[in-house]
Amino acid sequence: MSDYKSILSASCPMPKLDFEIITMGHGSGGMLTHKLLDAGVFDVLSNEYLDKQHDGAVFDVTPGKMAFTTDSYVVSPIFFPGGNIGELAINGTVNDLCMCGAKAAFISLSFIIEEGLRVSDFWEILLHIKQAADHAGVKIVTGDTKVVERGKGDKIFINTSGVGKVHPEAAISVDRIKTGDKVIISNDIARHGIAIMSVREGLEFESDIESDTCHFNHIVEQLLEDFGNGIHFLRDATRGGLSTILNEVSQSLSKGIAIHQKDITVDESVAGACELLGLDPLYVANEGVFVAFVEASIADQVVQKLKSWENGLHAAVIGEVADQHPGQVVFHSQIGGRRVVNMLVGEQLPRIC
Amino acid sequence: MKYLSEYRNPELVKKYLDEIRQSCTKPWMIMEVCGGQTHSIVKNGLLQLLPKEITMVHGPGCPVCVTPMHLIDKAVYLALKEKVILCSFGDMLRVPGSTDSLLEAKSKGADVRILYSPLEAVKLAKDNPNKQVVFFAVGFETTAPANALSVLHAHREGLENYSILASHVLVPPAIDAVMNDDLVNIQGFLAAGHVCTIMGIGEYGPLVEKYQVPIVVTGFEPVDILHGILMVVKQLEKSEHKLENQYARVVRPEGNPEARKVIEEVFEITDREWRGVGNIPLSGYQVKEQYAAFDANKKFSIKIPKVEENPECIAGQVLKGIKKPHECPQFGKGCTPERPLGAPMVSSEGACAAYYHFSKISGQLTEA
């Protein structure tokens, strides 16, 4: 899948190593591990915390609330149009902290590598991790590398955990959502899932669709600065897509959520691919879209703020919270019909007809 | 999107709805045959927009729904065999067999792949000479040409490790079977546009005459479906029965002769069991003897017991419009999309699943 790699490694060439693929020895903790880490990981990700190469990171905290999260990344293929597993591993964990109303600061990074991974691929991933961390303004302060036998993994798995300081004005909790709240999405939907699908074995199709992966570390901070506790709830619309998030919320609140097709943007190529594959964009994964439940009076201003952000061009109010149809998400189609948008039973599978 | 957005135009939808309302003076029961049409009706919320005089019956045209359980059991059996890669269209994977679905077989270690085209399966066979690649060839006349073509490609390349497990069903015999049931009260049909793209419309004329029902070959977008319904209603109100083609932008009267030639080369017509409906004479395709080497049924000795359908499932009556899904005692209780008793609860376009999802809008169940 080298087609989807960036030119990062051209500007930052890989160090000369006497091995081309990663073997069991690189996870042994011995000489080979040191070679890989010293010439690779520590150099690229260098900062005052990581440079100590201690068992953990030690840092100061200021008074106030902290948020802490963890997530594992197993995406296949590891390089895909518009991104790769490394970038995803940073953005995903940063975004989970943002959804708690926090600004991500410190990240841990653990690799589980399948024997046989090309060092050049590992290098490329590492550079993207560095770039994503720099963009988000976070530091990778501790980590781990393990190697498993061929067949026991899928090239590379990454786990990241993160901590961040919660904004003093933030009061983000599902039980703060009330009837009349507006539902906002931060951008157009379904790009990530379709980008991945377009390079999956057996389903490949030519397209210019790229993953929407990005971090929310600055935009969420700005929203909280401007609107404080008027933002009632935030959630990123990753696995299961927009409809899964909305269903989770409506069920836990026992309130209804009405959404309007005309207000939800789906890129034309993405919509075309969904037609072709028989997928519903409402269920397709995003890596750069979040949903905000906000006080109705500030909804338009929140959308304006989002639109000023480079990844929020298609931000919009798409619906509202209501007392009717408790526990249901009711979709109002463009042509005036209605249907219930349910939680997916399993994975969304392409349809025959 | 060109050729799509104009058929989702809210103003045109309103125009057709108004015309249907004005034309309709008494109750009519119309069946949309194809699962793709059912899906569009449900997805766009068309049912609540139609006047209450119109009852839409979701017909047996969902290939996932009508594939017999025994055949799914065969596919699961093959998938679990050593050195077999079983390929299928995506939505077949969740359909329950008597013990497992293909998805469950996959989690038990079977090599099951989702493909978009059977030609990909031929490529997979070429790339994996030490494995047997079986394509689960499900579908109506629409998917038959590509499945037949995969056999021709494999034959041309001399592949000995490619075969198809064919479960092709045909629309006209199904309409015939539906109308043959005395309990059925369908008064008009929307025929499946894409099937006619391949086969043409010639087979439907005799059915119009035999049962004196209007049949309108119809597309899949909201404007298409409403237009098709309007054409049926207009005929019914005038006590006419004609074969009409709403989907003329895609369907030529003669169909696609090239595609039909490929089908005729590889397949022959045979009796076929339909899940929930039973055996329908001359309603399916099987691989011709001369291509027996590519017929998984003949290539592998598949000895598995035939398990009867759950007797509590009334899928057959639902697919013929004799009963509504919620009239089934098991509906939403013993049978849900998570634990389906029968196939119409599995696929998103299955009539029972469509009702199940919609019925959750409080109080709207009986209108659906």
Interface residues (C-beta under 8 A of the other chain):
Chain A: E201 G202 L203 F205 E268 A271 G272 E275 L277 G278 D280 Q324 H325 Q328 V330 F331 H332 S333 Q334 I335 G336 G337 R338 R339 V340 N342 V345 G346 L349 P350 R351 I352 C353
Chain B: M1 L4 R8 N9 P10 V13 K14 C34 G35 G36 H39 V42 K43 N44 G45 L46 L47 Q48 L49 C62 P63 V64 C87 F89 G90 D91 M92 L93 R94 L103 R113 I114 L115 Y116 E120 L124 V138 G139 F140 T142 T143 H194 P222 P337 E338 S347 S348 E349 H357 F358 K360 I361 S362
